[in-house]
Amino acid sequence: MHAPIGTFDSATPAPQCLGELTRPVADAVRHWNGTVPADQILYVDTEPEWADTATFVEHYGRELLEQSANCVVVTGKRGGGTTLAACVVLSTTRVDVNGVVRRHLGARKASFAPMDTATGETGMEYGGITPVGLPGDWPVLVDSAVVDLPYVLVGSGRRRGKLLVPGKAFAELPGAEVLEGLGARLDQD
């Protein structure tokens, strides 16, 4: 199958390649129940050493810079409690952790989760964390610009491989909340 974005050799519907995905991602695809059919979520095989955005777009298509999203794990703290959440923003933006995220979580302080927390709690590899298959009780904050795209490239749970997901499917993930301004342009202060 031809990939709808990028210059990949091929794309495979995710339900047909569950073995390429981490357990939480494979389980999410297996039990998918959104209005976007699971077979519209596509898996593309990629080289793990090219997983970081800048290197990735050099090898798989410059246009992917505007069609890729990052999923980062954040912690919000208030009193003695801590909330883990995921934030999904376009790769051309950065998560507004101290503004939008902190206010939305009702936290006194918000920050990026340590790598061992992010990987340990998600069951995914660092550099491949995806919003597909996150713990069901987590808020998944999605920038509205991500939802507006026809297809978005995100991690697959591993550094090897990526998922191509219809933008509107992000709004249907468990715990998803679509927010305006979650991602701030990288050229803004």
Phi and psi restraints in degrees (value plus and minus 20) as a CYANA .aco file:
   2 HIS   PHI    -102.4   -62.4
   2 HIS   PSI     116.1   156.1
   3 ALA   PHI     -93.6   -53.6
   3 ALA   PSI     118.7   158.7
   4 PRO   PHI     -91.1   -51.1
   4 PRO   PSI     -38.9     1.1
   5 ILE   PHI    -160.0  -120.0
   5 ILE   PSI     136.2   176.2
   6 GLY   PHI      61.3   101.3
   6 GLY   PSI     158.3   198.3
   7 THR   PHI    -137.7   -97.7
   7 THR   PSI      37.2    77.2
   8 PHE   PHI    -106.7   -66.7
   8 PHE   PSI     130.6   170.6
   9 ASP   PHI     -81.1   -41.1
   9 ASP   PSI     -59.4   -19.4
  10 SER   PHI    -183.1  -143.1
  10 SER   PSI     146.5   186.5
  11 ALA   PHI    -153.0  -113.0
  11 ALA   PSI     121.4   161.4
  12 THR   PHI    -143.8  -103.8
  12 THR   PSI     114.5   154.5
  13 PRO   PHI     -74.6   -34.6
  13 PRO   PSI     111.0   151.0
  14 ALA   PHI     -73.5   -33.5
  14 ALA   PSI     -57.6   -17.6
  15 PRO   PHI     -81.9   -41.9
  15 PRO   PSI     -37.3     2.7
  16 GLN   PHI    -112.0   -72.0
  16 GLN   PSI     -22.4    17.6
  17 CYS   PHI    -159.9  -119.9
  17 CYS   PSI      25.1    65.1
  18 LEU   PHI     -79.5   -39.5
  18 LEU   PSI     -49.2    -9.2
  19 GLY   PHI     -86.5   -46.5
  19 GLY   PSI     -37.6     2.4
  20 GLU   PHI    -104.3   -64.3
  20 GLU   PSI     -28.7    11.3
  21 LEU   PHI    -126.7   -86.7
  21 LEU   PSI     135.5   175.5
  22 THR   PHI     -87.4   -47.4
  22 THR   PSI     140.7   180.7
  23 ARG   PHI     -74.3   -34.3
  23 ARG   PSI     -68.9   -28.9
  24 PRO   PHI     -82.3   -42.3
  24 PRO   PSI     -55.9   -15.9
  25 VAL   PHI     -91.3   -51.3
  25 VAL   PSI     -64.9   -24.9
  26 ALA   PHI     -80.0   -40.0
  26 ALA   PSI     -62.4   -22.4
  27 ASP   PHI     -82.4   -42.4
  27 ASP   PSI     -61.2   -21.2
  28 ALA   PHI     -83.6   -43.6
  28 ALA   PSI     -61.4   -21.4
  29 VAL   PHI     -87.3   -47.3
  29 VAL   PSI     -63.7   -23.7
  30 ARG   PHI     -79.3   -39.3
  30 ARG   PSI     -57.3   -17.3
  31 HIS   PHI    -126.0   -86.0
  31 HIS   PSI      -0.3    39.7
  32 TRP   PHI     -78.6   -38.6
  32 TRP   PSI     115.5   155.5
  33 ASN   PHI    -159.8  -119.8
  33 ASN   PSI       5.0    45.0
  34 GLY   PHI     -97.8   -57.8
  34 GLY   PSI     154.1   194.1
  35 THR   PHI     -92.4   -52.4
  35 THR   PSI     -42.4    -2.4
  36 VAL   PHI    -101.5   -61.5
  36 VAL   PSI     100.8   140.8
  37 PRO   PHI     -80.2   -40.2
  37 PRO   PSI     123.9   163.9
  38 ALA   PHI     -78.0   -38.0
  38 ALA   PSI     -50.9   -10.9
  39 ASP   PHI     -94.5   -54.5
  39 ASP   PSI     -22.8    17.2
  40 GLN   PHI    -107.9   -67.9
  40 GLN   PSI     -29.6    10.4
  41 ILE   PHI    -105.2   -65.2
  41 ILE   PSI     100.4   140.4
  42 LEU   PHI    -133.0   -93.0
  42 LEU   PSI     125.9   165.9
  43 TYR   PHI    -127.3   -87.3
  43 TYR   PSI     113.5   153.5
  44 VAL   PHI    -143.3  -103.3
  44 VAL   PSI     114.0   154.0
  45 ASP   PHI    -100.0   -60.0
  45 ASP   PSI     110.8   150.8
  46 THR   PHI    -157.6  -117.6
  46 THR   PSI     142.0   182.0
  47 GLU   PHI     -98.8   -58.8
  47 GLU   PSI     109.1   149.1
  48 PRO   PHI     -81.6   -41.6
  48 PRO   PSI     -51.5   -11.5
  49 GLU   PHI     -92.6   -52.6
  49 GLU   PSI     -29.0    11.0
  50 TRP   PHI    -126.2   -86.2
  50 TRP   PSI      -2.4    37.6
  51 ALA   PHI     -87.8   -47.8
  51 ALA   PSI     -51.0   -11.0
  52 ASP   PHI     -89.2   -49.2
  52 ASP   PSI     122.0   162.0
  53 THR   PHI     -71.0   -31.0
  53 THR   PSI     -71.3   -31.3
  54 ALA   PHI     -79.5   -39.5
  54 ALA   PSI     -66.5   -26.5
  55 THR   PHI     -89.0   -49.0
  55 THR   PSI     -59.3   -19.3
  56 PHE   PHI     -78.4   -38.4
  56 PHE   PSI     -69.6   -29.6
  57 VAL   PHI     -87.7   -47.7
  57 VAL   PSI     -46.5    -6.5
  58 GLU   PHI     -84.4   -44.4
  58 GLU   PSI     -54.6   -14.6
  59 HIS   PHI    -112.1   -72.1
  59 HIS   PSI     -49.3    -9.3
  60 TYR   PHI    -138.0   -98.0
  60 TYR   PSI     -16.6    23.4
  61 GLY   PHI     107.0   147.0
  61 GLY   PSI     101.1   141.1
  62 ARG   PHI     -79.9   -39.9
  62 ARG   PSI     -51.0   -11.0
  63 GLU   PHI     -83.9   -43.9
  63 GLU   PSI     -38.6     1.4
  64 LEU   PHI     -87.8   -47.8
  64 LEU   PSI     -40.3    -0.3
  65 LEU   PHI     -77.5   -37.5
  65 LEU   PSI     -58.8   -18.8
  66 GLU   PHI    -107.6   -67.6
  66 GLU   PSI     -25.1    14.9
  67 GLN   PHI    -141.9  -101.9
  67 GLN   PSI      -2.5    37.5
  68 SER   PHI    -133.3   -93.3
  68 SER   PSI     129.3   169.3
  69 ALA   PHI    -148.3  -108.3
  69 ALA   PSI     130.2   170.2
  70 ASN   PHI    -127.1   -87.1
  70 ASN   PSI     124.2   164.2
  71 CYS   PHI    -137.3   -97.3
  71 CYS   PSI      97.4   137.4
  72 VAL   PHI    -140.9  -100.9
  72 VAL   PSI     128.0   168.0
  73 VAL   PHI    -117.2   -77.2
  73 VAL   PSI     112.7   152.7
  74 VAL   PHI    -144.7  -104.7
  74 VAL   PSI     139.0   179.0
  75 THR   PHI    -140.1  -100.1
  75 THR   PSI     117.4   157.4
  76 GLY   PHI    -135.5   -95.5
  76 GLY   PSI     112.5   152.5
  77 LYS   PHI    -141.1  -101.1
  77 LYS   PSI     116.3   156.3
  78 ARG   PHI    -168.6  -128.6
  78 ARG   PSI     102.1   142.1
  79 GLY   PHI      41.5    81.5
  79 GLY   PSI    -150.4  -110.4
  80 GLY   PHI    -114.3   -74.3
  80 GLY   PSI     -19.4    20.6
  81 GLY   PHI    -118.5   -78.5
  81 GLY   PSI     129.9   169.9
  82 THR   PHI    -147.8  -107.8
  82 THR   PSI     115.4   155.4
  83 THR   PHI    -135.8   -95.8
  83 THR   PSI     108.9   148.9
  84 LEU   PHI    -115.9   -75.9
  84 LEU   PSI     120.4   160.4
  85 ALA   PHI    -166.8  -126.8
  85 ALA   PSI     142.9   182.9
  86 ALA   PHI    -134.6   -94.6
  86 ALA   PSI     126.4   166.4
  87 CYS   PHI    -144.4  -104.4
  87 CYS   PSI     111.5   151.5
  88 VAL   PHI    -138.9   -98.9
  88 VAL   PSI      95.2   135.2
  89 VAL   PHI    -154.4  -114.4
  89 VAL   PSI     137.1   177.1
  90 LEU   PHI     -80.3   -40.3
  90 LEU   PSI     128.8   168.8
  91 SER   PHI     -88.6   -48.6
  91 SER   PSI     -32.7     7.3
  92 THR   PHI    -108.1   -68.1
  92 THR   PSI     -13.7    26.3
  93 THR   PHI    -148.7  -108.7
  93 THR   PSI     151.6   191.6
  94 ARG   PHI    -143.2  -103.2
  94 ARG   PSI     130.8   170.8
  95 VAL   PHI     -89.5   -49.5
  95 VAL   PSI     110.7   150.7
  96 ASP   PHI    -102.5   -62.5
  96 ASP   PSI      56.2    96.2
  97 VAL   PHI     -85.9   -45.9
  97 VAL   PSI     -66.3   -26.3
  98 ASN   PHI    -100.9   -60.9
  98 ASN   PSI     -27.8    12.2
  99 GLY   PHI    -132.2   -92.2
  99 GLY   PSI    -107.2   -67.2
 100 VAL   PHI     -79.3   -39.3
 100 VAL   PSI     -68.2   -28.2
 101 VAL   PHI     -84.5   -44.5
 101 VAL   PSI     -70.6   -30.6
 102 ARG   PHI     -78.0   -38.0
 102 ARG   PSI     -67.8   -27.8
 103 ARG   PHI     -84.4   -44.4
 103 ARG   PSI     -64.1   -24.1
 104 HIS   PHI     -84.7   -44.7
 104 HIS   PSI     -56.7   -16.7
 105 LEU   PHI    -102.7   -62.7
 105 LEU   PSI     -26.2    13.8
 106 GLY   PHI      44.2    84.2
 106 GLY   PSI      14.2    54.2
 107 ALA   PHI    -117.5   -77.5
 107 ALA   PSI     129.4   169.4
 108 ARG   PHI     -96.0   -56.0
 108 ARG   PSI     -55.8   -15.8
 109 LYS   PHI    -159.8  -119.8
 109 LYS   PSI     119.0   159.0
 110 ALA   PHI    -152.3  -112.3
 110 ALA   PSI     124.9   164.9
 111 SER   PHI    -176.5  -136.5
 111 SER   PSI     148.2   188.2
 112 PHE   PHI     -89.4   -49.4
 112 PHE   PSI     119.4   159.4
 113 ALA   PHI     -90.5   -50.5
 113 ALA   PSI     126.4   166.4
 114 PRO   PHI     -79.3   -39.3
 114 PRO   PSI     130.7   170.7
 115 MET   PHI     -75.3   -35.3
 115 MET   PSI     -63.7   -23.7
 116 ASP   PHI     -86.5   -46.5
 116 ASP   PSI     -51.2   -11.2
 117 THR   PHI     -90.0   -50.0
 117 THR   PSI     -66.9   -26.9
 118 ALA   PHI     -79.7   -39.7
 118 ALA   PSI     -66.3   -26.3
 119 THR   PHI     -95.6   -55.6
 119 THR   PSI     -59.1   -19.1
 120 GLY   PHI     -86.3   -46.3
 120 GLY   PSI     -60.7   -20.7
 121 GLU   PHI     -98.9   -58.9
 121 GLU   PSI     -45.3    -5.3
 122 THR   PHI    -115.6   -75.6
 122 THR   PSI     -44.5    -4.5
 123 GLY   PHI      53.9    93.9
 123 GLY   PSI       2.1    42.1
 124 MET   PHI    -140.7  -100.7
 124 MET   PSI     143.4   183.4
 125 GLU   PHI    -104.2   -64.2
 125 GLU   PSI     125.0   165.0
 126 TYR   PHI     -81.9   -41.9
 126 TYR   PSI     113.5   153.5
 127 GLY   PHI      71.6   111.6
 127 GLY   PSI     -23.4    16.6
 128 GLY   PHI    -153.3  -113.3
 128 GLY   PSI     -11.5    28.5
 129 ILE   PHI     -81.1   -41.1
 129 ILE   PSI     114.4   154.4
 130 THR   PHI    -148.9  -108.9
 130 THR   PSI     133.6   173.6
 131 PRO   PHI     -95.4   -55.4
 131 PRO   PSI     -32.1     7.9
 132 VAL   PHI    -101.8   -61.8
 132 VAL   PSI      91.8   131.8
 133 GLY   PHI      80.9   120.9
 133 GLY   PSI      -5.1    34.9
 134 LEU   PHI     -94.2   -54.2
 134 LEU   PSI     141.5   181.5
 135 PRO   PHI     -72.5   -32.5
 135 PRO   PSI     115.5   155.5
 136 GLY   PHI     -83.4   -43.4
 136 GLY   PSI     -41.1    -1.1
 137 ASP   PHI    -112.7   -72.7
 137 ASP   PSI     -18.3    21.7
 138 TRP   PHI    -102.7   -62.7
 138 TRP   PSI     121.1   161.1
 139 PRO   PHI     -89.4   -49.4
 139 PRO   PSI     116.7   156.7
 140 VAL   PHI    -137.3   -97.3
 140 VAL   PSI      80.1   120.1
 141 LEU   PHI    -107.0   -67.0
 141 LEU   PSI     102.5   142.5
 142 VAL   PHI    -141.0  -101.0
 142 VAL   PSI     105.7   145.7
 143 ASP   PHI     -86.4   -46.4
 143 ASP   PSI     118.7   158.7
 144 SER   PHI     -79.5   -39.5
 144 SER   PSI     -47.8    -7.8
 145 ALA   PHI     -84.7   -44.7
 145 ALA   PSI     -49.0    -9.0
 146 VAL   PHI     -88.5   -48.5
 146 VAL   PSI     -64.7   -24.7
 147 VAL   PHI     -85.2   -45.2
 147 VAL   PSI     -48.3    -8.3
 148 ASP   PHI     -96.1   -56.1
 148 ASP   PSI     -34.2     5.8
 149 LEU   PHI    -104.4   -64.4
 149 LEU   PSI     126.5   166.5
 150 PRO   PHI     -81.9   -41.9
 150 PRO   PSI     -65.9   -25.9
 151 TYR   PHI    -159.1  -119.1
 151 TYR   PSI     125.8   165.8
 152 VAL   PHI    -152.1  -112.1
 152 VAL   PSI     115.2   155.2
 153 LEU   PHI    -109.4   -69.4
 153 LEU   PSI     106.7   146.7
 154 VAL   PHI    -156.8  -116.8
 154 VAL   PSI     152.3   192.3
 155 GLY   PHI     -81.8   -41.8
 155 GLY   PSI     146.2   186.2
 156 SER   PHI    -133.0   -93.0
 156 SER   PSI     -15.9    24.1
 157 GLY   PHI      81.7   121.7
 157 GLY   PSI     -37.4     2.6
 158 ARG   PHI    -147.3  -107.3
 158 ARG   PSI     143.7   183.7
 159 ARG   PHI     -91.9   -51.9
 159 ARG   PSI     -48.1    -8.1
 160 ARG   PHI    -106.8   -66.8
 160 ARG   PSI     107.4   147.4
 161 GLY   PHI      69.3   109.3
 161 GLY   PSI     133.1   173.1
 162 LYS   PHI    -157.8  -117.8
 162 LYS   PSI     141.8   181.8
 163 LEU   PHI    -129.2   -89.2
 163 LEU   PSI     121.1   161.1
 164 LEU   PHI    -127.8   -87.8
 164 LEU   PSI      95.5   135.5
 165 VAL   PHI    -142.8  -102.8
 165 VAL   PSI     111.9   151.9
 166 PRO   PHI     -77.3   -37.3
 166 PRO   PSI     113.3   153.3
 167 GLY   PHI     -71.9   -31.9
 167 GLY   PSI     -62.6   -22.6
 168 LYS   PHI     -85.9   -45.9
 168 LYS   PSI     -38.9     1.1
 169 ALA   PHI     -87.4   -47.4
 169 ALA   PSI     -47.5    -7.5
 170 PHE   PHI     -83.1   -43.1
 170 PHE   PSI     -52.2   -12.2
 171 ALA   PHI     -91.3   -51.3
 171 ALA   PSI     -34.3     5.7
 172 GLU   PHI    -122.4   -82.4
 172 GLU   PSI     -18.9    21.1
 173 LEU   PHI     -86.4   -46.4
 173 LEU   PSI     129.7   169.7
 174 PRO   PHI     -75.6   -35.6
 174 PRO   PSI     110.8   150.8
 175 GLY   PHI      58.3    98.3
 175 GLY   PSI     -15.1    24.9
 176 ALA   PHI     -89.7   -49.7
 176 ALA   PSI     117.3   157.3
 177 GLU   PHI    -156.0  -116.0
 177 GLU   PSI      98.8   138.8
 178 VAL   PHI    -107.3   -67.3
 178 VAL   PSI     106.5   146.5
 179 LEU   PHI    -145.7  -105.7
 179 LEU   PSI     119.6   159.6
 180 GLU   PHI     -97.6   -57.6
 180 GLU   PSI     119.1   159.1
 181 GLY   PHI      55.2    95.2
 181 GLY   PSI      -7.0    33.0
 182 LEU   PHI     -84.7   -44.7
 182 LEU   PSI     -56.9   -16.9
 183 GLY   PHI    -122.1   -82.1
 183 GLY   PSI     104.7   144.7
 184 ALA   PHI    -119.4   -79.4
 184 ALA   PSI     116.7   156.7
 185 ARG   PHI     -75.1   -35.1
 185 ARG   PSI     120.9   160.9
 186 LEU   PHI     -84.2   -44.2
 186 LEU   PSI     -45.1    -5.1
 187 ASP   PHI    -107.0   -67.0
 187 ASP   PSI     -17.3    22.7
 188 GLN   PHI    -115.9   -75.9
 188 GLN   PSI     133.0   173.0
